[in-house]
Amino acid sequence: MLTVNEKNKKPIFSVSLLAVMAVYLLAGGCATTVDDLIRERYEGRSAVYAISSDKAWEITRTVLLEAGAKPAEIEDDRAENVTNWVSVLGVFIEPVNPERTRITAQRPPTPCNPLPPPLTEDMFIERFDKAVNLLKSGKPLPAPLLR
């Protein structure tokens, strides 16, 4: 619903449209939970690494924090092998065997924010790859990654 301001002939939104938008945003909710990711799982972007699943959990959390996640925004569910940066990205961590782990990065099933995400599936895998290579070369993760 669009109305026109008679004084300056500029279009304005009606109050009813704003009310409908507010109800949609509040009632629909936006946060993607671990359960949402599991229920609506799809392929995402995957890679298999020659690392233990424990090391994969550590690197995953480090990459998410380095990308801007706050610790309170990260949900870990080891029983379901998934880490979730709420409403941004989910990461499935699946042991292939004791020395190899499959990492799958997946955007939320229903993205909440129309703006570009701070971390995409491709960006996550690229940063995870760099972290694995650093550790394999004997170097620790850089200090900014350790906050």
Residue frames as qw, qx, qy, qz and C-alpha x, y, z in Angstrom:
[[0.000, 0.889, 0.457, 0.000, 0.00, 0.00, 0.00],
 [0.420, -0.030, 0.046, 0.906, 1.45, 3.26, -1.09],
 [0.060, 0.888, 0.443, -0.108, -0.20, 6.62, -0.59],
 [0.444, 0.460, 0.077, 0.765, 0.81, 10.03, -1.82],
 [0.257, -0.525, -0.352, 0.731, 1.46, 12.97, 0.44],
 [0.296, 0.819, 0.466, 0.157, -0.80, 15.66, -1.02],
 [0.185, -0.917, 0.060, 0.348, 1.47, 18.53, 0.06],
 [0.081, -0.699, 0.573, 0.420, 4.62, 17.55, -1.81],
 [0.832, 0.382, -0.182, -0.360, 3.31, 14.68, -3.96],
 [0.159, 0.486, -0.856, 0.083, 5.90, 12.24, -2.60],
 [0.784, -0.188, -0.537, -0.247, 4.89, 8.63, -2.04],
 [0.250, -0.480, 0.658, -0.524, 4.73, 7.46, 1.57],
 [0.344, -0.080, -0.936, 0.001, 4.16, 4.04, 3.09],
 [0.581, -0.535, -0.184, -0.585, 0.92, 3.61, 4.89],
 [0.376, -0.498, 0.631, -0.462, 0.92, 2.64, 8.53],
 [0.924, -0.002, 0.231, -0.303, -0.83, -0.64, 7.74],
 [0.807, 0.479, -0.324, 0.120, 2.00, -1.76, 5.45],
 [0.132, 0.602, -0.633, 0.469, 4.59, -1.00, 8.11],
 [0.659, -0.316, 0.474, -0.490, 2.54, -2.88, 10.68],
 [0.968, 0.199, -0.007, -0.150, 2.33, -5.94, 8.41],
 [0.599, 0.571, -0.481, 0.291, 6.09, -5.84, 7.83],
 [0.186, -0.554, 0.616, -0.528, 6.78, -5.59, 11.57],
 [0.845, -0.144, 0.333, -0.392, 4.49, -8.53, 12.36],
 [0.900, 0.379, -0.215, 0.002, 6.15, -10.62, 9.65],
 [0.388, 0.593, -0.575, 0.409, 9.63, -9.94, 11.00],
 [0.353, -0.440, 0.598, -0.570, 8.69, -10.50, 14.63],
 [0.870, -0.029, 0.295, -0.394, 6.43, -13.51, 14.17],
 [0.863, 0.437, -0.254, -0.031, 8.47, -15.19, 11.48],
 [0.711, -0.594, 0.310, 0.216, 11.62, -15.04, 13.49],
 [0.504, 0.788, -0.348, -0.060, 14.99, -15.00, 11.88],
 [0.281, -0.622, 0.728, -0.067, 17.43, -16.96, 13.96],
 [0.824, 0.219, -0.488, -0.186, 18.45, -20.25, 12.41],
 [0.647, -0.549, 0.481, -0.219, 19.04, -22.90, 15.04],
 [0.134, -0.354, 0.914, 0.148, 21.00, -26.13, 14.90],
 [0.507, 0.300, 0.779, -0.215, 17.67, -27.96, 14.57],
 [0.519, 0.745, 0.059, -0.414, 16.77, -25.83, 11.52],
 [0.169, 0.660, -0.669, -0.298, 20.08, -26.72, 9.87],
 [0.275, -0.127, 0.953, -0.014, 19.65, -30.44, 10.53],
 [0.537, 0.473, 0.609, -0.343, 16.02, -30.49, 9.41],
 [0.564, 0.799, 0.095, -0.188, 16.70, -28.64, 6.16],
 [0.487, -0.523, 0.544, 0.439, 20.18, -29.92, 5.42],
 [0.747, 0.660, 0.013, -0.075, 21.45, -29.76, 1.86],
 [0.877, 0.226, -0.076, 0.417, 24.79, -30.34, 0.21],
 [0.294, -0.922, 0.122, 0.219, 26.43, -26.99, 0.90],
 [0.479, 0.736, -0.465, 0.111, 30.17, -26.81, 0.22],
 [0.902, -0.403, 0.154, 0.008, 32.26, -29.76, 1.44],
 [0.441, 0.661, -0.588, 0.152, 35.88, -30.75, 1.71],
 [0.932, -0.327, -0.135, 0.078, 37.69, -33.63, 3.43],
 [0.076, 0.838, -0.465, 0.274, 40.80, -32.87, 5.47],
 [0.768, 0.048, -0.576, 0.276, 43.50, -35.08, 6.97],
 [0.066, -0.396, 0.492, -0.772, 42.80, -33.84, 10.51],
 [0.133, -0.275, -0.903, 0.303, 40.99, -35.24, 13.54],
 [0.177, -0.725, -0.549, -0.376, 37.45, -34.16, 14.24],
 [0.471, -0.713, -0.285, 0.434, 38.65, -32.51, 17.48],
 [0.358, -0.251, 0.229, 0.869, 41.04, -30.33, 15.48],
 [0.045, 0.434, 0.608, 0.663, 38.23, -29.59, 12.99],
 [0.306, -0.806, -0.505, 0.033, 36.00, -28.32, 15.83],
 [0.451, -0.593, -0.044, 0.666, 38.81, -26.03, 17.00],
 [0.262, -0.015, 0.439, 0.859, 39.51, -24.66, 13.52],
 [0.050, -0.618, -0.665, -0.417, 35.79, -24.19, 12.78],
 [0.337, -0.829, -0.375, 0.241, 35.24, -22.12, 15.89],
 [0.429, -0.446, 0.159, 0.769, 38.39, -20.11, 15.18],
 [0.195, 0.224, 0.564, 0.771, 37.34, -19.33, 11.60],
 [0.159, -0.750, -0.597, -0.236, 33.86, -18.25, 12.72],
 [0.406, -0.772, -0.205, 0.445, 35.27, -15.97, 15.42],
 [0.396, -0.242, 0.328, 0.823, 37.81, -14.51, 13.00],
 [0.096, 0.418, 0.626, 0.652, 34.96, -13.74, 10.57],
 [0.180, -0.342, 0.044, -0.921, 33.16, -11.70, 13.21],
 [0.652, -0.448, -0.565, -0.231, 31.01, -14.13, 15.17],
 [0.311, -0.595, 0.458, -0.583, 30.62, -13.45, 18.85],
 [0.082, 0.154, -0.965, 0.196, 31.11, -16.48, 21.12],
 [0.412, 0.230, 0.634, -0.613, 27.47, -16.25, 22.24],
 [0.627, 0.456, -0.141, -0.616, 26.33, -16.49, 18.59],
 [0.419, 0.356, -0.816, -0.176, 28.00, -19.86, 18.06],
 [0.836, -0.205, 0.287, -0.420, 26.09, -23.03, 18.92],
 [0.208, 0.394, -0.890, -0.097, 27.97, -26.34, 19.06],
 [0.871, -0.089, 0.219, -0.430, 26.07, -29.62, 18.97],
 [0.021, -0.497, 0.857, 0.134, 28.64, -32.41, 19.00],
 [0.568, 0.140, 0.782, -0.213, 25.93, -35.08, 19.14],
 [0.641, 0.675, 0.334, -0.147, 24.71, -33.87, 15.74],
 [0.659, -0.045, 0.330, 0.674, 28.21, -32.93, 14.48],
 [0.250, 0.739, 0.347, 0.521, 27.25, -29.34, 13.72],
 [0.289, -0.390, -0.230, 0.843, 28.36, -25.83, 14.67],
 [0.167, 0.768, 0.535, 0.310, 26.04, -22.95, 13.91],
 [0.152, -0.122, -0.102, 0.975, 26.80, -19.23, 13.66],
 [0.245, 0.580, 0.693, -0.352, 23.19, -18.25, 14.23],
 [0.432, 0.811, 0.289, -0.269, 21.52, -16.98, 11.04],
 [0.123, 0.801, -0.456, -0.367, 24.83, -16.82, 9.14],
 [0.555, 0.440, -0.690, -0.150, 26.38, -20.25, 8.53],
 [0.879, -0.326, 0.284, -0.200, 26.22, -23.83, 9.76],
 [0.300, 0.593, -0.745, -0.056, 29.18, -26.20, 9.63],
 [0.970, -0.150, 0.017, -0.189, 28.81, -29.98, 9.75],
 [0.001, -0.663, 0.744, -0.083, 31.88, -31.79, 11.09],
 [0.961, -0.001, 0.043, -0.274, 31.81, -35.50, 10.22],
 [0.385, -0.545, 0.729, 0.153, 34.61, -37.92, 11.01],
 [0.752, 0.399, -0.421, -0.313, 35.44, -40.06, 7.98],
 [0.863, -0.086, -0.427, 0.257, 37.93, -42.04, 10.06],
 [0.588, -0.676, -0.194, 0.400, 40.14, -41.10, 13.07],
 [0.451, -0.330, 0.212, 0.802, 42.52, -39.06, 10.88],
 [0.065, 0.196, 0.512, 0.833, 40.14, -37.60, 8.28],
 [0.125, 0.540, 0.595, -0.582, 37.17, -35.27, 8.68],
 [0.176, 0.516, 0.579, 0.607, 34.57, -33.98, 6.23],
 [0.026, -0.416, -0.293, 0.861, 33.62, -30.32, 6.67],
 [0.135, 0.553, 0.666, 0.483, 30.41, -29.04, 5.09],
 [0.008, -0.253, -0.218, 0.943, 29.56, -25.35, 5.23],
 [0.015, 0.534, 0.784, 0.317, 25.91, -24.51, 4.70],
 [0.138, -0.230, 0.023, -0.963, 23.97, -21.24, 4.61],
 [0.356, 0.174, 0.680, -0.618, 20.79, -21.14, 6.70],
 [0.282, 0.393, 0.847, 0.220, 17.77, -22.71, 4.97],
 [0.087, 0.871, 0.426, 0.228, 15.97, -19.37, 5.06],
 [0.446, 0.111, -0.170, 0.871, 18.40, -16.46, 5.10],
 [0.172, -0.759, -0.518, 0.354, 17.15, -13.68, 7.38],
 [0.141, -0.743, 0.075, 0.649, 19.14, -10.79, 6.12],
 [0.685, 0.699, 0.204, 0.025, 18.96, -9.52, 2.53],
 [0.036, 0.896, -0.432, -0.098, 22.49, -8.08, 2.86],
 [0.713, 0.391, -0.575, 0.088, 25.47, -10.15, 1.75],
 [0.849, -0.509, -0.133, 0.046, 26.55, -12.49, 4.56],
 [0.198, -0.869, 0.453, 0.018, 29.79, -11.83, 6.45],
 [0.261, -0.388, 0.874, 0.132, 30.86, -15.40, 5.63],
 [0.787, 0.275, -0.235, -0.500, 29.75, -17.55, 2.71],
 [0.976, -0.082, 0.200, -0.003, 30.21, -21.29, 2.25],
 [0.761, 0.519, -0.113, 0.372, 33.11, -20.71, -0.16],
 [0.020, 0.794, -0.365, 0.486, 34.77, -18.16, 2.14],
 [0.746, -0.519, 0.338, -0.245, 34.51, -20.55, 5.10],
 [0.973, 0.093, 0.125, 0.170, 36.10, -23.46, 3.21],
 [0.533, 0.688, -0.196, 0.452, 38.86, -21.18, 1.91],
 [0.215, -0.753, 0.406, -0.471, 39.67, -19.90, 5.42],
 [0.898, -0.318, 0.270, -0.141, 39.42, -23.39, 6.91],
 [0.886, 0.376, -0.039, 0.269, 41.86, -24.60, 4.24],
 [0.265, 0.754, -0.333, 0.500, 44.33, -21.84, 5.13],
 [0.546, -0.635, 0.392, -0.382, 44.11, -22.67, 8.83],
 [0.983, -0.063, 0.172, 0.019, 44.72, -26.38, 8.17],
 [0.734, 0.534, -0.141, 0.396, 47.74, -25.57, 5.99],
 [0.066, -0.792, 0.378, -0.474, 49.17, -23.27, 8.68],
 [0.755, -0.470, 0.381, -0.253, 48.87, -25.98, 11.32],
 [0.971, 0.175, 0.100, 0.127, 50.33, -28.62, 9.00],
 [0.531, 0.673, -0.254, 0.447, 53.35, -26.40, 8.35],
 [0.633, -0.185, -0.503, 0.558, 53.98, -26.36, 12.10],
 [0.039, 0.248, -0.131, 0.959, 52.86, -22.78, 12.63],
 [0.057, 0.444, 0.742, -0.499, 50.17, -21.80, 15.11],
 [0.157, 0.779, 0.539, 0.279, 47.07, -19.96, 14.00],
 [0.233, 0.431, -0.078, 0.868, 47.71, -16.18, 13.83],
 [0.090, -0.174, -0.602, 0.774, 46.87, -14.19, 16.96],
 [0.401, 0.047, -0.041, -0.914, 43.82, -12.44, 15.44],
 [0.629, -0.073, -0.663, -0.398, 42.29, -15.87, 14.86],
 [0.451, -0.106, -0.810, 0.358, 42.60, -16.78, 18.52],
 [0.207, -0.229, 0.276, -0.911, 40.23, -14.24, 20.10]]
